């Protein structure tokens, strides 16, 4: 795989770039807390309506909605369409739901970018949602087949015969699990493997987790999360949620040291404190071409310069290496390098995953092991995840991508800087990186 060449490319859309107009998100809440009674459609509708309220645009101008969702509900798997039907959006708008695990809403944004570049849409709303509180246990396959036979039976004898086929083990529900079907390993086990392979200590992980919590808490105190809307929650909708409820301003390495490892009880280093929590939440972003924004009198936050997606052979390499393998391609397509980046945002599935990728980036040897021609470079931590990331803010799988897009674009605008990188790992050995410019 080639590394970037400074002469290789230009911005997507040329002189009529794809603009990020605005973004909004709910506060992210740990699963089974503030949003425990909210469905995916409830959360998605909330951000869609809020985005319309914040942007001075006629909803009739929106041509398409694309949402990401990982654990889509069985009774309404096209969450995007449910968002349209339950919000202020015109019902004529076509809507789809995409799934790329943790990068789902970033992939929804990519699909929106492509629709704008192909001129099949002029204005697109993209986003994502996840309600881990709504994730349901499934019947076993044996019980499902037996119940289907009961439903088709024409008499009592046939029903009893069908029921007699049920075994004791069939009655146990299959709990939702976050593991790779091909390897049987959970994401956390992959993070443990990565920590051991690249020598990332428990202390380093906890120090990183402390950093991200403190940055997120400071960001809220200083007003750096304007995209986070206030939401009324509670049984009587009388409780106001204004911030992500996982952020801990007072957490410390010493406190985190008390926790036991989750995935490898004896020799592990990944704990509940240095991993992103199961989370509920939604986010949305409005995209259009620069010419359309100018015509509507809207000021973009940033523009999409390039993107790249990769798949990893997870039988040979760790599945959390997406940022390392996708980023050089995005840089090559944009004609830039890491040294050009004013800000960098990396999804924090685990502190171990972040630290391992950053360690690889600055090592020519480790990069070459993964097929890169040279090192990506060393990240300036003063410009990295400057207001915290998923370990502190939370990680609603389907919503994190557009959360990061908005967070990066807004910080670029606030600092008045030119270039930013966002990069994500995802289950299944997937990765997505995007370069933004102003």
C-alpha positions as CSV (number, residue, x, y, z in Angstrom):
1,X,0.0,0.0,0.0
2,X,1.4,3.3,-1.0
3,X,1.7,6.3,1.3
4,X,0.5,9.7,0.4
5,X,2.1,11.8,-2.3
6,X,1.7,15.6,-2.0
7,X,1.0,15.9,-5.8
8,X,-1.7,13.3,-6.0
9,X,-5.1,14.8,-5.6
10,X,-7.5,17.7,-4.9
11,X,-10.7,18.3,-3.0
12,X,-13.8,16.3,-3.8
13,X,-16.2,18.3,-5.9
14,X,-13.5,20.6,-7.3
15,X,-14.7,24.1,-7.3
16,X,-18.1,23.2,-5.9
17,X,-17.1,21.3,-2.7
18,X,-19.3,19.2,-0.4
19,X,-20.1,21.4,2.5
20,X,-20.8,20.4,6.1
21,X,-23.4,23.0,7.1
22,X,-24.3,22.1,10.7
23,X,-24.5,19.1,13.0
24,X,-26.5,18.3,16.2
25,X,-26.6,15.4,18.6
26,X,-28.4,14.3,21.7
27,X,-26.4,14.0,24.9
28,X,-25.0,10.5,24.9
29,X,-26.4,8.4,27.8
30,X,-25.1,5.2,29.2
31,X,-27.4,2.3,28.2
32,X,-30.3,1.7,30.5
33,X,-30.2,5.2,32.0
34,X,-31.7,8.4,30.7
35,X,-32.9,7.0,27.4
36,X,-33.8,3.5,28.5
37,X,-37.4,3.9,27.3
38,X,-36.5,5.6,24.0
39,X,-36.4,3.7,20.7
40,X,-34.1,4.3,17.8
41,X,-36.8,6.2,16.0
42,X,-37.4,8.4,19.0
43,X,-33.8,9.4,19.2
44,X,-33.4,9.8,15.5
45,X,-36.5,12.0,15.2
46,X,-35.2,14.2,18.0
47,X,-32.0,15.1,16.2
48,X,-33.7,15.5,12.8
49,X,-36.2,18.0,14.2
50,X,-33.5,19.9,16.1
51,X,-31.3,20.1,13.0
52,X,-34.2,21.6,11.1
53,X,-34.8,24.1,13.9
54,X,-31.2,25.2,13.9
55,X,-30.6,25.6,10.2
56,X,-32.6,28.3,8.3
57,X,-33.7,25.9,5.5
58,X,-37.0,24.9,4.1
59,X,-37.4,21.1,4.9
60,X,-38.9,20.7,1.3
61,X,-35.3,21.3,0.0
62,X,-34.0,18.1,1.6
63,X,-33.8,15.4,-1.0
64,X,-32.6,12.4,1.0
65,X,-32.0,11.1,4.5
66,X,-29.4,8.4,5.3
67,X,-28.9,7.1,8.8
68,X,-26.6,4.6,10.3
69,X,-27.7,2.0,12.9
70,X,-26.0,-1.2,14.0
71,X,-28.6,-2.9,16.2
72,X,-31.6,-2.0,14.1
73,X,-35.0,-3.0,15.6
74,X,-36.7,-6.0,14.1
75,X,-40.0,-4.1,13.9
76,X,-38.6,-1.2,12.0
77,X,-35.1,-2.0,10.6
78,X,-35.1,1.0,8.2
79,X,-34.6,3.5,11.0
80,X,-34.0,6.3,8.5
81,X,-37.4,5.9,7.1
82,X,-39.0,5.9,10.6
83,X,-37.1,9.2,11.3
84,X,-38.7,10.8,8.2
85,X,-42.2,9.5,9.0
86,X,-42.0,10.7,12.7
87,X,-40.3,14.1,12.3
88,X,-40.9,17.4,10.6
89,X,-39.4,16.2,7.4
90,X,-41.6,15.8,4.4
91,X,-42.8,12.2,4.0
92,X,-41.9,12.2,0.3
93,X,-38.2,12.1,1.3
94,X,-36.6,8.7,0.5
95,X,-34.6,7.3,3.4
96,X,-32.2,4.4,4.0
97,X,-30.3,2.9,6.9
98,X,-26.7,1.7,6.5
99,X,-24.6,-0.5,8.7
100,X,-20.8,-0.3,9.0
101,X,-20.6,-1.1,12.7
102,X,-18.9,1.7,14.6
103,X,-18.4,3.7,11.5
104,X,-22.1,3.5,10.4
105,X,-23.0,7.2,10.5
106,X,-19.6,8.2,9.0
107,X,-20.5,5.8,6.2
108,X,-23.9,7.4,5.9
109,X,-22.1,10.7,5.4
110,X,-19.9,9.1,2.7
111,X,-23.1,8.0,1.0
112,X,-24.5,11.5,1.3
113,X,-21.3,12.9,-0.2
114,X,-21.5,10.6,-3.1
115,X,-25.1,11.5,-3.8
116,X,-24.2,15.1,-3.9
117,X,-21.2,14.5,-6.2
118,X,-23.3,12.4,-8.5
119,X,-25.9,15.2,-8.6
120,X,-28.7,12.8,-7.5
121,X,-29.4,15.1,-4.6
122,X,-28.8,18.7,-3.7
123,X,-29.3,18.6,0.1
124,X,-28.9,15.5,2.2
125,X,-29.4,14.9,5.9
126,X,-27.1,12.1,7.3
127,X,-26.7,10.8,10.8
128,X,-27.0,7.8,13.0
129,X,-28.6,6.4,16.1
130,X,-28.2,3.6,18.6
131,X,-30.3,2.4,21.4
132,X,-28.5,-0.3,23.3
133,X,-31.2,-0.1,25.9
134,X,-33.6,-1.4,23.2
135,X,-31.4,-4.3,22.1
136,X,-33.4,-7.4,22.7
137,X,-32.5,-11.0,23.4
138,X,-33.5,-13.4,20.6
139,X,-35.2,-16.8,20.7
140,X,-32.9,-19.7,19.9
141,X,-33.2,-21.1,16.4
142,X,-34.6,-24.3,17.8
143,X,-37.4,-22.5,19.6
144,X,-38.1,-20.3,16.7
145,X,-38.6,-23.3,14.4
146,X,-40.8,-25.0,16.9
147,X,-43.0,-22.0,17.3
148,X,-43.3,-21.6,13.5
149,X,-44.4,-25.2,13.3
150,X,-47.0,-24.6,16.1
151,X,-48.3,-21.6,14.1
152,X,-48.7,-23.7,11.0
153,X,-50.2,-26.7,12.8
154,X,-53.8,-27.5,11.8
155,X,-54.8,-29.4,14.9
156,X,-54.0,-29.9,18.6
157,X,-52.0,-33.1,17.9
158,X,-49.7,-31.4,15.4
159,X,-49.2,-28.5,17.9
160,X,-48.2,-30.9,20.7
161,X,-45.8,-32.7,18.3
162,X,-44.2,-29.4,17.4
163,X,-43.8,-28.4,21.0
164,X,-42.3,-31.8,21.9
165,X,-39.4,-31.0,19.7
166,X,-38.3,-28.1,22.0
167,X,-35.2,-29.0,24.1
168,X,-34.4,-27.5,27.4
169,X,-31.5,-25.5,25.9
170,X,-33.8,-24.0,23.3
171,X,-35.6,-22.1,26.0
172,X,-32.5,-20.0,26.9
173,X,-32.6,-16.6,25.1
174,X,-29.6,-15.5,23.0
175,X,-28.4,-12.3,24.5
176,X,-27.1,-9.6,22.1
177,X,-23.3,-10.0,21.8
178,X,-20.6,-7.8,20.4
179,X,-18.3,-10.4,18.9
180,X,-16.9,-11.4,15.5
181,X,-18.9,-14.2,13.9
182,X,-15.8,-15.4,12.0
183,X,-13.4,-15.5,15.0
184,X,-15.7,-15.6,18.0
185,X,-13.7,-12.9,19.6
186,X,-15.3,-9.8,21.2
187,X,-14.0,-6.3,20.4
188,X,-12.6,-6.2,23.9
189,X,-10.7,-9.4,23.4
190,X,-9.2,-7.9,20.2
191,X,-8.2,-4.8,22.2
192,X,-6.5,-7.0,24.7
193,X,-4.6,-8.7,21.9
194,X,-3.6,-5.4,20.5
195,X,-2.4,-4.1,23.9
196,X,-0.2,-7.2,24.4
197,X,1.1,-7.2,20.8
198,X,2.1,-3.6,20.8
199,X,3.1,-3.3,24.4
200,X,0.5,-0.9,25.7
201,X,0.4,-1.1,29.5
202,X,-2.5,-0.8,31.8
203,X,-1.0,2.4,33.2
204,X,-0.8,4.0,29.7
205,X,-4.5,3.1,29.0
206,X,-5.7,4.5,32.3
207,X,-3.7,7.7,31.8
208,X,-5.3,8.1,28.4
209,X,-8.8,7.5,29.8
210,X,-8.1,10.1,32.5
211,X,-7.0,12.5,29.7
212,X,-10.1,12.1,27.6
213,X,-12.5,12.4,30.6
214,X,-10.8,15.6,31.8
215,X,-10.8,17.1,28.3
216,X,-14.4,16.3,27.8
217,X,-15.4,17.8,31.1
218,X,-13.4,20.9,30.4
219,X,-14.9,21.2,27.0
220,X,-18.4,21.3,28.5
221,X,-17.4,23.9,31.1
222,X,-15.9,26.1,28.4
223,X,-18.9,25.8,26.1
224,X,-17.2,23.7,23.3
225,X,-20.1,21.4,22.7
226,X,-22.8,23.7,21.1
227,X,-24.0,20.8,19.0
228,X,-25.3,19.0,22.0
229,X,-29.0,19.7,22.4
230,X,-31.0,19.6,25.7
231,X,-33.5,16.8,25.9
232,X,-36.4,16.2,28.3
233,X,-36.3,12.7,29.8
234,X,-37.9,10.8,32.6
235,X,-41.3,9.2,32.9
236,X,-43.0,12.6,33.0
237,X,-40.5,14.3,30.7
238,X,-39.5,16.6,33.6
239,X,-35.8,15.9,33.7
240,X,-33.4,17.8,31.5
241,X,-30.4,16.1,30.1
242,X,-27.8,18.6,28.8
243,X,-24.6,16.6,28.9
244,X,-23.2,13.1,28.2
245,X,-23.7,11.3,31.4
246,X,-20.6,9.2,31.2
247,X,-18.1,12.1,31.5
248,X,-16.2,12.1,34.8
249,X,-14.4,15.3,35.6
250,X,-13.1,13.8,38.9
251,X,-11.8,10.5,37.5
252,X,-8.2,9.6,38.1
253,X,-5.7,6.9,37.2
254,X,-5.7,5.9,40.9
255,X,-9.5,5.3,40.9
256,X,-9.3,3.4,37.6
257,X,-6.6,1.2,39.0
258,X,-9.1,-0.4,41.4
259,X,-11.1,-1.9,38.5
260,X,-10.5,-5.5,37.4
261,X,-9.9,-6.3,33.7
262,X,-13.0,-7.3,31.9
263,X,-11.9,-9.6,29.0
264,X,-8.8,-11.3,30.4
265,X,-9.3,-11.5,34.2
266,X,-5.9,-12.8,34.9
267,X,-3.5,-11.0,32.6
268,X,-5.6,-8.3,30.9
269,X,-5.4,-4.5,30.9
270,X,-8.7,-3.5,29.3
271,X,-11.2,-2.4,31.9
272,X,-14.6,-0.7,32.0
273,X,-12.8,2.6,32.6
274,X,-10.5,2.6,29.6
275,X,-13.0,1.3,27.1
276,X,-16.0,3.1,25.6
277,X,-19.3,2.2,27.4
278,X,-22.5,0.9,25.8
279,X,-24.5,4.0,25.0
280,X,-27.7,5.4,23.7
281,X,-27.8,8.5,21.4
282,X,-28.3,10.0,18.0
283,X,-26.5,12.6,15.8
284,X,-27.2,14.3,12.5
285,X,-25.4,16.5,9.9
286,X,-26.7,18.5,7.0
287,X,-24.7,18.3,3.7
288,X,-24.9,20.2,0.4
289,X,-22.7,21.6,-2.3
290,X,-20.9,24.8,-1.7
291,X,-22.9,26.6,-4.5
292,X,-26.2,25.6,-2.9
293,X,-25.1,26.8,0.5
294,X,-24.1,30.2,-1.0
295,X,-27.5,30.5,-2.7
296,X,-29.3,29.7,0.6
297,X,-27.1,32.2,2.5
298,X,-25.6,29.4,4.7
299,X,-22.1,29.4,6.0
300,X,-20.4,26.0,6.0
301,X,-18.4,24.7,9.0
302,X,-16.1,22.8,6.7
303,X,-15.8,20.8,3.5
304,X,-15.1,17.1,2.8
305,X,-11.7,17.0,1.0
306,X,-11.4,13.2,0.8
307,X,-12.4,9.9,2.4
308,X,-11.2,6.3,2.4
309,X,-12.6,3.0,3.6
310,X,-10.7,-0.3,4.1
311,X,-11.3,-3.9,5.1
312,X,-8.7,-5.9,7.1
313,X,-7.9,-9.6,6.9
314,X,-8.8,-10.3,10.5
315,X,-7.2,-13.7,10.3
316,X,-3.8,-12.0,9.8
317,X,-4.1,-8.6,11.5
318,X,-5.9,-7.1,14.4
319,X,-9.4,-5.9,13.5
320,X,-8.9,-2.5,15.2
321,X,-6.2,-1.3,12.8
322,X,-8.6,0.6,10.6
323,X,-7.2,4.1,11.3
324,X,-3.7,3.0,10.3
325,X,-4.8,1.4,7.0
326,X,-7.5,3.9,5.9
327,X,-5.6,7.2,6.8
328,X,-2.8,6.9,4.2
329,X,-5.3,6.4,1.5
330,X,-7.4,9.4,2.6
331,X,-4.2,11.5,2.7
332,X,-3.1,10.3,-0.7
333,X,-6.5,11.2,-2.2
334,X,-6.4,14.6,-0.6
335,X,-2.7,15.3,-1.5
336,X,-1.8,16.0,2.2
337,X,0.1,14.4,5.0
338,X,-0.2,14.1,8.8
339,X,2.1,17.2,9.1
340,X,-0.6,19.2,7.3
341,X,-3.3,18.4,9.8
342,X,-4.3,21.1,12.3
343,X,-6.6,18.7,14.2
344,X,-7.0,14.9,14.4
345,X,-10.0,13.0,15.8
346,X,-9.8,9.3,16.3
347,X,-12.6,7.2,17.5
348,X,-11.8,5.7,21.0
349,X,-13.3,2.3,21.1
350,X,-10.6,1.5,23.6
351,X,-7.7,3.4,25.0
352,X,-5.5,0.5,23.9
353,X,-6.7,0.7,20.3
354,X,-5.9,4.5,20.2
355,X,-2.5,4.2,21.7
356,X,-1.5,1.2,19.6
357,X,-2.5,2.9,16.3
358,X,-0.6,6.1,17.3
359,X,2.4,3.9,18.2
360,X,2.3,2.3,14.7
361,X,1.8,5.6,12.9
362,X,5.2,6.9,14.1
363,X,7.2,3.7,13.5
364,X,8.5,2.9,10.0
365,X,9.0,-0.7,11.0
366,X,5.5,-1.2,12.4
367,X,3.9,0.5,9.4
368,X,5.9,-1.7,7.0
369,X,4.7,-4.8,8.8
370,X,1.2,-3.7,7.7
371,X,2.2,-3.1,4.1
372,X,2.8,0.7,4.3
373,X,5.8,2.1,2.5
374,X,6.7,4.5,5.4
375,X,5.5,5.8,8.7
376,X,2.4,8.0,8.8
377,X,4.0,10.3,11.3
378,X,3.8,11.3,15.0
379,X,0.6,13.0,16.2
380,X,0.8,16.2,18.2
381,X,-1.2,15.3,21.2
382,X,-2.1,19.0,21.7
383,X,-4.2,18.8,18.6
384,X,-5.6,15.2,19.1
385,X,-9.1,14.5,20.4
386,X,-9.0,18.0,21.9
387,X,-12.3,17.8,23.7
388,X,-12.3,14.1,24.5
389,X,-13.6,11.1,22.6
390,X,-15.7,8.0,22.9
391,X,-14.2,6.6,26.1
392,X,-15.6,9.7,27.9
393,X,-18.4,10.9,25.7
394,X,-19.9,7.5,25.1
395,X,-20.3,5.4,21.9
396,X,-23.7,4.8,20.5
397,X,-22.4,2.6,17.6
398,X,-24.6,4.1,14.9
399,X,-24.2,7.7,16.0
400,X,-20.5,8.1,16.7
401,X,-19.3,8.9,13.1
402,X,-21.4,12.0,12.6
403,X,-20.7,13.0,16.2
404,X,-17.0,13.1,15.3
405,X,-17.6,14.9,11.9
406,X,-19.5,17.6,13.7
407,X,-17.1,17.9,16.6
408,X,-14.1,18.2,14.2
409,X,-15.8,20.6,11.8
410,X,-16.9,22.9,14.6
411,X,-13.5,23.0,16.3
412,X,-11.9,23.7,12.9
413,X,-14.2,26.6,12.5
414,X,-13.8,27.8,16.1
415,X,-10.0,27.8,15.8
416,X,-10.1,29.0,12.1
417,X,-7.7,26.3,10.9
418,X,-7.5,24.7,7.5
419,X,-7.3,20.9,7.7
420,X,-8.5,18.1,10.0
421,X,-8.6,14.3,10.0
422,X,-11.2,12.0,11.5
423,X,-10.5,8.3,11.5
424,X,-12.4,5.3,12.9
425,X,-12.0,1.6,13.5
426,X,-15.0,-0.6,13.3
427,X,-16.0,-4.2,14.0
428,X,-15.5,-6.7,11.2
429,X,-12.0,-5.3,10.5
430,X,-13.2,-2.1,8.9
431,X,-11.8,1.4,8.9
432,X,-12.9,4.8,7.6
433,X,-10.9,8.0,7.5
434,X,-12.0,11.5,6.2
435,X,-10.1,14.7,5.6
436,X,-12.0,18.0,6.2
437,X,-10.9,21.4,5.0
438,X,-12.1,25.0,5.4
